[in-house]
Amino acid sequence: MTRLVLASASPARLTVLRGAGVEPTVRVSDVDEDALIGHLGASAAPEVIVTALAEAKARDVASSLTAEGWTDAVVIGCDSMLLIDGELQGKPHTVDVARRRWQSMAGRSATLLTGHSVLRVEGGMVVAEASDHSGTVVHFGTPSAEDLEAYLASGEPLKVAGAFTLDSLGGWFVERIDGDPSSVIGIGLPLVRRLLGELGVSVAELWAANALVR
């Protein structure tokens, strides 16, 4: 019975997977994202960065599973960042940073990049890995000053890549998207299905082993 392990603390990613009919085991990685980005260097392409972060998170969690003797599991790691004006933006963490980002992206479009890494654990070791990234263009509206300050005060944009969400409060300020909506939320189901297929795992198998009680 192949257990699905989500290498992320993101409640949005967990909600996507639950909505797709599976209840994963959640394990949070201990990856130093800033250190890894620094190691990749300033010349690293944005797609390379998000994919490398996803791989590092999945490998870190897979390592803990193999140390515990897990014999049959699939680990999914993800990382999302917003690409605008040629620069990647992660979580703003502070109100001032989030405000500046919204002032920059309001009324404009940007690309939400999400790296995905899927690892197969069998017999207590990692036997296969597949990775890729998705890119979805997000067209932002222009919130009023009052709405923006209320959104910032909610705390939501401080904790998410690009300082916005599609599936929660930030959805009020997204005009439309071009691409996979689930990848904007944090985990692209079509891409994950393809990566699982490369490892010989079907969605039906995950449903059977990780069924969500409804």
Stockholm file with secondary structure:
# STOCKHOLM 1.0

chainA/1-214         MTRLVLASASPARLTVLRGAGVEPTVRVSDVDEDALIGHLGASAAPEVIVTALAEAKARDVASSLTAEGWTDAVVIGCDSMLLIDGELQGKPHTVDVARRRWQSMAGRSATLLTGHSVLRVEGGMVVAEASDHSGTVVHFGTPSAEDLEAYLASGEPLKVAGAFTLDSLGGWFVERIDGDPSSVIGIGLPLVRRLLGELGVSVAELWAANALVR
#=GR chainA/1-214 SS CCEEEECCCCHHHHHHHHHTTBCCEECCCCCCHHHHHHHHCTTSCHHHHHHHHHHHHHHHHHHHHHHTTCCEEEEEEEEEEEEETTEEECCCCSHHHHHHHHHHHTTSEEEEEEEEEEEEEETTEEEEEEEEEEEEEEEECCCCHHHHHHHHHHSGGGGSGGGCCSSSGGGGGEEEEESCHHHHHTCCHHHHHHHHHHTTCCHHHHHHHSBCCC
#=GC SS_cons         CCEEEECCCCHHHHHHHHHTTBCCEECCCCCCHHHHHHHHCTTSCHHHHHHHHHHHHHHHHHHHHHHTTCCEEEEEEEEEEEEETTEEECCCCSHHHHHHHHHHHTTSEEEEEEEEEEEEEETTEEEEEEEEEEEEEEEECCCCHHHHHHHHHHSGGGGSGGGCCSSSGGGGGEEEEESCHHHHHTCCHHHHHHHHHHTTCCHHHHHHHSBCCC
//
